[in-house]
Each structure stands twice: as C-alpha cells, then as structure tokens.
Amino acid sequence: MTDDWRAIVIERLSSARMSPYMERCGGNRKEALNLYIWHAGLTAAVQTVLGITEVVLRNAIDCQLQIWNRNHIPGASSWLLQEPAAPLRSLTSLKRRDALRRAINQASSRSTNHRRYGQVVTHDDVLSQIMFGMWRDLLPNHLPGANPELAQNVNRTRLWNEALRNAFPHIEDEDGAITFWRVAHLHRLRNRVSHVEPLLDVNVKHQIQEAFDLVASIDPAIADWLTGVSRVGAELAKKPR
C-alpha cells in the first residue's frame, strides 16, 4: 500500500483540521496521522476529567446557593425553578431561563419508554442544563481591568462572601481570585476541547492540575479519586516523539 491512502484520509478529515498536525510533523503524513490519533485519545481523557470536575463544581455551588436562597426567601425550594433572591436573581436571570427552557424541551421530547416519561421538570433537571460559564460568572470578577464598583461585580463579591466561598472549604481564598482563575482557565479549556481545537500548544498537564486543585478545594477525597482514575498523564506519556 502506498502513501496515497494517507493523503486520502487527510483530505477526508480536511486539510484545515490536519494543518496543525502536518505543520508539527514537517509534512510527514504518517507522523501527522499518528499525532492526530494520539491527540484524540488525549482529548477524550481531558474531557473526562473536565466533565467530572464540572459536576463536582456545580453541585458544590448549587448546595450553597440553595442554602443562601432559603435564608433570604424562607420556604424557597429551588433557586432555579422559582425566582431567587437578589442579587442572585439578576446575576443569573437569562442563563437560568435558558436552562429551564432546555430542561422543559428535553422533558417534552422523552419517549414513552423513557423511565421519566411524563414527569415534571425538577431542580436537578435544570441544574444539569446550566453551562459551565455561568459558574465562572458568579464568582468574583478578577479579569484585568474589571471595575470593582460596577454593580454586577459588587453583587458577585457579595455572593462570594455570603455563600459561594463555603463551596470551597479546603482553600484559603479570601477574595475568590484563585477559584475564579481556576474556573476561568478550565472553562476556556473545556471550550477548546468541545470545539475539537488542537491542544498541541496547551500546557495540558498544568491545566488538568488546576482541575485537580479545584476539586481538592471542594473535597480532597474526591480529588484523590479523580487523580487516580484520570488517564491524562498516561496519554501525555504516549505522545509520539
């Protein structure tokens, strides 16, 4: 078999998608395809860690928001199914409604043999539809140039002090900067992975360590488990030379 089949594979994958791999391998098709397959395995391993991290993060934040909201609205059962107290209401309004709409649409499309066919949308249904970016946008804003006196940023800081800091009991993070940047970096990495963007120039080891550290700040036992099941290190070690 000649090298022509590799050219066909690369063409079918698209030259645009394969360009970073071809450039990295000096135009060698065999090496580029090997690098591409290795990268696919790395991406899958990264996605697994990020997926688990997101679930742990959202559950920790949700728990504290439920407590905080009940303290401000006695008897409130859900900050997602009903309008929550201020300033959580304004900080989440659009994204909360979008998540509720997606949860309702998903529930209405369940087949008759689905185990939850005909059941009403629950708090957890809506929670599962919240995008990663909203958790970042609830944390104190530490972006360069962020105006701390802006109403939204004042509200984010208030929510951190009154509720969200309690979601991360295993870290000293007075102003929320460490947690904000960990979540921001992981959100950006998740977007890259979701859009199948190459991670060839990304320090994956460092960024995955941020995921482990974020989870450890929530619960060290979960972090120990996650580091143990992660395949990222093994995939990095298999990188073609």
N, C-alpha and C positions, 0 to 999 in steps of 0.2 A: 504494500500500500504506500503510495507516495504522500508527500506533504500536502497534496491538494485538498485532502479531506479536512485538514485543519483550517485551511483558508475558507472552506465552505462553512464550517462550524462558526468561525469568527464572523463571517458575513451574516449568518443567521442570527447570531447573538447581537449583531450590529457593530459596525466599526466604531461608532461613538462610545458604546458601552465598553468595548475592548481596548479602546485607545490608551487608557492609563496603564493597563497591563502590558500592552505591546511596547509602550514607551519605556516602562520599567525594565523590560526584558530585551531591549535593543532590537525589537522587531522579530525576535525569535518566537515563532508561533507555538511551538511545543512548550517552551517555558512560560509563555503568556497564558496558555490554557491551564497549565499546572497551577500557576499563581491564581488564576481565576477560581479554580475549583477549591484551592486552599482557602481563598478569601470567603467563598460561600460557606464553608464549614465554620470559619471564624465568626462570620456574621450571625450564623444560627446560634452559636454559643453565646455571643454578646446579647443577642435578642432574648435569650432565655433568662440571663441574669437581669436584664433591664425589665423584663416582664414581671419577674418575681419582686424586684425592687419597687416597681410601681404599685403593685398590690399591697405590699407592706406599708409603703408611704401613704397611700390613700386611706387605708384602714386606720392608721395611727392618727392622721389628721382628722378623719371623719369622727372618730371616737371623741376627740377633744371638742370638735365643733358641735356635736350633739349635746355634750355636757354644757358648753358655753351657751348654746341657744336656749336650752331648758332653763338655765339660770336667768335668762333675760325674758323668756316667754314661758312662764310656768305651764306645764302640761303639754308643751310642744312635743310632737312625736318624731318630727323629721324636718331638718333644715333644707331638705331637697324637695319634699312633696308639698310643703307649705312655705309661704314667705317667711324667711328667717328674720331675726332681729338685725337692726342696724349696728355696725356698718357692714356686716356680712351680706346683707341684702343687696346693697349697691355694688359691692366688690364682685359678686357672683351672678348678678341678675341675668345677663344674656347667656352665659355659659350654662347656668343652671337650667334655664328654659330650653336651651338646645338639647341638653342631656335628657331632660324629661320628654321632649318630643321624640328623640331617638328611642328611648325606652318604650314609649307608647307604641311607636311604629313597629318595634321588634315584637312586642307582645301581641299586637294585632295580626302579625304575619305568622304566628305559630301554627303549625299543622295540627290536625285533630289528634294525632298520636303523640304529640309533644307532652311531656309529663306535666307541664304547666299551662296547657291549653285552657283558655277561658279565665285564667286567674288574673287578678288586678295587678297593676304595676306597684312594686314595692320600693322602699327606700334603697335597698341593695341593687335593684334593677337600675335605678337612676345613677347610683354611685358608680356602677360599672361602666357607665357611659361618659363619665367625666374625663376630659382629656388631661394628659399629663401636664400640659402648660398651665392649667388653672391652679395647680398646687404651687407652682413657681410664682404665679401672680398673686397668691395670697400671702406669701412670705414678704418680710421687709425688703423694700426695693434698694438694692445696693449696686445698681448699674451706675457706671461712671456718669456724672452729671445729673443724677436723679435729684430732684428738688425735694428735700425732706419736709418742706412746708406745704407741698401740694396735698390737697385734701385726701386723695386716694392713698398717697404714701403715709400720711398721718394715720389713716384707717388701717393700713397694713401693719404698721408698727403697733398700733393699739391691739389688733387681733393677735399678734405675736405675743405681746406681753400678757394678755388676758387668757389666751387659750393655746395657741399653737406651740409655744415653747414647751408645753407639757407633753407634746407628742414625741419630744426628743430628750428624754430624761438622762441620757448617758453621755451628754456632751456639755461642756461649758461654752455657751454661745449667747452671750448677753444680748447682743443686738441682732442676732439671726443671720449675720453675714456668712458664716461658714456653711450653714444649712442652705441659705439662698444660693450660693455659688455651686454647691454640690448638686442641687436640684436643677439649676440652670444648665450646668455642663451635661448632666445626664439627659435632660430634655433635648438638648442640641444633638447629642449622640444618638438618641432614640430616633430623632427625625432623619438623621443621615442613614441609619440602618433601615428605617421604614421606606425610604426613597431609594434604597439599594445603591447609595453613593459609596464609592470606594473608601476604605479605611486605611489605605496604604500609607498615608502621611499623618495618621492619627496615632497618638500615644495610647493605644488601647489598654495596655497594662495599667497605666496611671488612671485612666478614666474608669476602668472597672474597679480599681481600688477605691475610687470615690463612691461607687455604688455600695461596696462592702462597708465602707466607713459610715455612709448614710444609714444603712440598715443597722449597723452596730450602735449608732446613736439612738436608735429606737429600741432595739433589743439585741444585746450581744449574742444571745443563744441562737437567734435566727441568723445572724451574720456568720456564726461558726458553721451552721448548717449550709448556708448559701455558698460560702467559700469552699466547702467540702464537695458540693455537687457541681460547682462551676467547671465547665470544660474550656474556658477561655485560655488558661495557662497552657493546657495540653495542646490546644490548637496553635497558639503562638509558637510553641516549641517545634511544631511541624512545618513551619514556614519554609518554602523552597529556598534553597541557597542560590 
